[in-house]
Amino acid sequence: MKKKYFVIASIILTLFLIVLIVILTNHKSEIIPKIVVKNGLSINYLDGDELYASNRENKYTFSVTNDSDLDKYYQIDIEDINKPDGVNILIKCNETNTNKKITDLSMGSLVDYAVITPGETHTYILTVSPILTSVKIGSININEYTFSNEYFAQTIISNSTIYQNPQTTVGVETSINDEGLIQDIDDYGSTYYFRGASTNNYFKFADNMWRIVRINGNNTVKVVLDSATENLSTYYDEVSNNYFKYTNSNIKKNLESWYEENLRQYDKYIASSKACDYTLYTGTDEYIFESSQRLEVNHAPTFNCLGNKVNAKIMPLTADEVEYAGGLIGVSNTNYYLYNENITNPSWTITPARGNQNEYYPYVIGTTGQIESTSIGNQTRALRPVININKKVSVTGKGTYDNPYQISE
């Protein structure tokens, strides 16, 4: 009899513990809506400003409204980060279309330099992926950003007019006028890119003139050589397994060699970055790359890497970046900043256009500024190095040809 009662008691205790575990692991902090007003910005935390992870997906909605009569800039940070060992917590921001692991957030803002016009409202939804335990992982903090001229990115922004949209449609039209500095999104947050016949994106560095492509979402500054390297390069020499991948290419080897010869002594100013190795394709006889569908069918270039990210200090441009700059597939344009009449050979991009088991055609920038897909990878073409300048670099100058930005010691 006692044994029977013991078994029943054990079952009841087990059920109680299971219910308790379910309750605890489903815990999301008590929702306390919060409204904060800071210098003309109204911030409405509909689900509170504290973030929790549990065994289910947790969503947090908040909005930022500009109640002032002036354009405002703000940034979104995740503070007091607590990342449990052995788990990955992903925070998704719908407004910026970015995904970030919680560890990334300790290195910078979730959103940098968002601009909001008078009367405008920005709405965000952060999604915290499920884990096995319940734990507070941080707090959302939104602050107005006050620009200073201390670092390169801030200096560029201070010297430029920022636009939310380009005057011409990226991926559909070329750009032949100076369209200024335009805000968009990349893998890290808010990016700001130059488009068209830019006259204030010159950067003198390592005895060469460069053109500023954009401010990356992590506040580094991407620049491309205004000319081309002295030596031409094939993309590949022989057809082999995965011969079309950037990691296996001659241009990667030759760019890294150029870096050693010309930039190694300036290494402290150059940020480690990620090159995008596009490998997504369908087909067996003919390769149909995702990039060609994106650019030629959907006309939807992106600053986000949709391939594999490869550690790199030097790389080529993507065809997407060329379109953002003002270029277009099959259409000549001698009136945007990537065109240089002294470059007499097409120059490689990193982006694949088409191919098969025997040959591969990356996109190139043609000699009249158009994007082309007619160069086979075993042909020699020009190289235009791309590097990213560290975010904590200070500069002088105004970005013009006569007074380019230069690093100040």
N, C-alpha and C positions, 0 to 999 in steps of 0.2 A: 504493500500500500504506500509506504513511504517512498519507495522507488518510483511509483506512478506519479505522486505529487512532485517529486524532484524533477522528473522528465517534463511535466507540465510547466513547472516554474522556470525551467531552463528554456523552454520554447517561448514563454511569455517574455523572459528577459532578452532573448535573442531578437524577438520581434520589436521590443522596445528600443534596443540598440540600433536596429536597422532604421526605424522611423526617425530616431534622433540623428543618425548620420545623414539621412536624406534631408532633414530640416536644416542641419548645419551646412551641408554642402550646397544647398540651394540658396544659402543666405546671400542676399544683396542688401546693402545697408538701407536703413529706413530712408525712403525718398523724401528729401526736404528741398523743395524748389527754392531757388535763391536768385534774387535780382541784385545786380551790382551796377552802380553808375560811376564811371571814371572819365572825367574830362570830356564829356560830350558823347561817350560811348555807353549804351545801355546793354548789359550782358545778362541774359536770362538763362539760367541753368534749370531747365525744366525737370531734370532728374537729379538735381543736386550737382555739386562740383567734386564729389569724392567717387573714385573709381574702384570697383570691386570685381574680382574674378571669382567664379564659382563653377559648378559642374554643368552650367548651362550658359548660353550666350547672353551677355548683358549689354544692353544698349543705353546710351546716354545722349540725349538731345539738348542742344543749347544754341542760342542765337546771339548775334552781335548786331546792334542797330546804331547807326550814326545819327544822333539827335542834334548835331551842330550844323553850322553853315559852311564848314570847310571839309575838304577831304581829310580823312584820318588814316593812319597806319596802325596796325596792331599785330601782335604775335600771340600764338597759342603754345603754352608750355605744359608739360606734365611734370609736376613737382612731387617731392617726397616719394620717389620711386622705390617700390619694394618688390623685387622680382624673386620669387621662391626658386630655390635650386632645382634644377632638373626639369623645368617647364619653360615653354615658350608662350609668351602672351602677345597676341597680335592686336594692335589697335588700328581700326580702319576709320578713315575720315572721308565721308561721302562728298563733302563740299570740294575737297581737293583731289579726290580720286586717288588717294595714296594709302598704302598699307605700311605699317611700321611695327617691328618688334619692340617690346618695351625697353630693351637695352639700347636701342638706337636713340631713344628720346633723351637719355641722359647726356647725349653729346650735342643736343641742339633743340630747337623748337619743332613742334609738330607742324606749325605753319609760321613761316617767316614773312614779314613785310607784306601782309595782306592790306590792300588799299580798299577803302570803303567810302563811297560818296555820300553827301548829305541826304538823309532820308532813306538810305539803302539798308537792307537787312541781309545778313549772311547766316544761313542755318547749317549746322553741323550735326552729324550723328556719328558718335564713336562706338564701335562695336568691340567688346572684349571677348576673345574666344574662350571657350570653356577649358577648365583644368579640373583636377581631381579634388582639390581642396577649396576652401573659401577663404579669401584673403584680400585685404585692401591693398591695391597696387599703386595708388597715387592720387593726386588731386589735379583738376584742371585749373589753370590760371591764365587769364587773358589780360594783357596789358597794352596800352597804347605804346607804339614804338616811336621814339624820338631819334631822328637820324643825326649822326655825327660824321665828320669827315675823317675819322680815325683810320678806317680800313678801306681796302679797295672797293668792295661791293657798295659800301655806304657812300663813298665818294662818287661812284658812277651814278647812283640813284639821286644824290643831291644835285648833280650837274645835268640831270635829264628830266624830261617830262614823261611821266608814266601813263600809259594808256591801258585800258582793260581789254580792248579789241583792236585788231589791225584795221587799217583803212581798206586793204584788199584781202581777199579770202585766201588763206594759206592752203596750199595743195590744189588750188583751182586757178589762181591768177599769179602772175609774176608781180614783183614790186619794183617800181622804177623811181620812186620818190623816197625821201627820208621819212619813215613812219615812226621814228622815235624808239622808245624803250617800252616793250609791251609785256604785260604780265600773263603768265601761263602756269602750268603745273608740270613737275617732273617727279622722279622717284623719291625725292627728298622733301618736296613741299613746293613753295612758290618760286618760280623761276622768272627771270626778266631777260628778254631777248631783243636784239637789234634786228631791224628789218628794212630792206630797201637800200637806198643810196645814203647810208649813214655817214655822217661827217665827224662824229664825236666818239668813235670807238677804236681809235688808234692807241697802240701800246708798244712802247720801245723797250725791248728786253733782250739781253744776251746779244747785243750788237745787231739785232734784227728788228724789223717792224712787224708787228702782229696786229690782227683785228680781233676785237672782243666779240665773241659770239653771243654769250649770255652770262648772267649771274646764275649759278646753280642754286638749287633749293637748300644746299648746305652752306651757302655763302662763299664758296670758292668761285673763281672767275675763269670761265673757259675761253681760251684764245686760240686762234688759228694763224699760222704763218701767212703773211700777206703775199709772199712769193712761194716758190717751190724749192725743194732741195736740189742740189746740183745733179745728183744721180737719179736716173729713172729706175723703176723696179717692176718686175712681174708680180702678179698676185700669187701665183704658184708656178712651179716648174713642171712637175709631173702629176698625173692623175693617180691618186691613191685613196685609201679609205678616208672619208671625211676631209678630202682635199680642199673643200670650199670653206672650211672653218677658219676664222681669223687666227685662232691659236696655232694653226698649222701653216700660216701663210708667210710668204717672203716679205710682204710689206710690214708685218709685225717685226720680223728680224731686222729689216733695214731701218725702220723707224727707231728701234731700240739702239742700233748702232749709231745712228745720227745723234740720238740723245747723249750717248757716251762721249761723242766727239765734240758736241756743241753746247750741251746743257748740264753736264755732270757737275761742273763747278758752281752752278746755280741751283743745285738740287734742293737746298733748304727752302727755296721760294716756291717749289713746285709740289702740289698736293698729290698724294696717291689717290687714284681714282679707279673707275670701272669702265672698261670698254665693253660694248654690247656685241656679243658674238651671236649673230642671228643663225639659228639652226632649225627653225620651225618650217617644215615643208611637207607637201604631200606628193604622191606620185612615185613611180619607180623608174620608168623610162625618161619622163620629163619631170624635173623638179619644179613644183609650184610653191614658191616661198611665200610665207605669210607677209613679208615686207612688200612684195610686188602687189599682192591683193590689197594691202592697206593703202599703198601710194597710188596705184594705177586704176584700181577698181572703186575703192571706197573713198579715195582722195582725203584720207584722214591721217596725216602725219602725227607723230607723237614724240614727246621728249622722254617718255617712259621706255625703259628697256624691256622688250618683249622676247628677248632671247636669254642666253646665259651671260652673266656678268663676269668679266675677266679682269683681275687686278692689272692696272697699267698706269704708268706715268706719262706715256705718250701714245697717241692713237690717231686714226684718221677721223674726219667728220662722218656723221651718218647722213644718208640721203634725206632723212627727215629734217635734220638741222639745215641742210641746204634749202629745202622748201620753206622752212620758217624764215630763213635769211632773205628769201625773195626769189629763189630759183624755182623751176618747174620742169617736169619731164617733157622733153621734146620741144621746148620753147626757148629760143635764145633770149638772153638778157645781159646786156653790157652796161646796165645802169644800177647794179646793186653791189654791195661792198665785197662780195666774194669774187667778182670778176676782176681779173688783172690781165691787161693786154700783153704783159711780158711773160705770162705763162703760156708757152706755145705747145704744150702737150696736155691732153685730158689728164685729170688727177683722180686717183682712186678715192672712193668712199669705202666704208666698212660694210655697206649694206648690199645684200644679194638681190639680183633682179631675176635671174633665171638660170637654168643649167640642166645637165643630165649626167649620166655616168661618165661621159667623156670630156665635157667642157663646162665651164662656169663663167657667167657674165655678172660681175658686180656692177653696181651703178658707178658712174664717173661724172665729174663736172667737166663738161666740154669746153673747148677753147672759146666759145662765144657765150659761156655762162649757163647753157642748158644742162639738164641732167640727162645722161644717155645710158643705154643698156646694150651697147653694140661692141664693147671691148671685151674680148675673150681674156680670161685671167692669165694666160701665158704670154700676153703681149706686154711690152714695157710701157708704163705710164708714169706720170709725175706723182710725187708725194708731197702733201701739205700737212706738216705735223700739227697736232692739236695737243695742248697741255692745259692743266688747270692750276691757277695760281692760288696759293694758300690764302685762307680767309683772314688771317691776321697779318697781312702785308699792307703797309701804308704806301701811298703813292703821291706824287706831285703831278702837275699838269692838268690840262682840261680835256684831253682825249682827241684833240684836233691833230691834223697832220703836222702842222707847224709847232704845236705844243702838246705832244702825245703824253699819255700817262707814263710815268717811270717810277720804279721802286725807289723809295727814299729810305736810307739807312737809319 
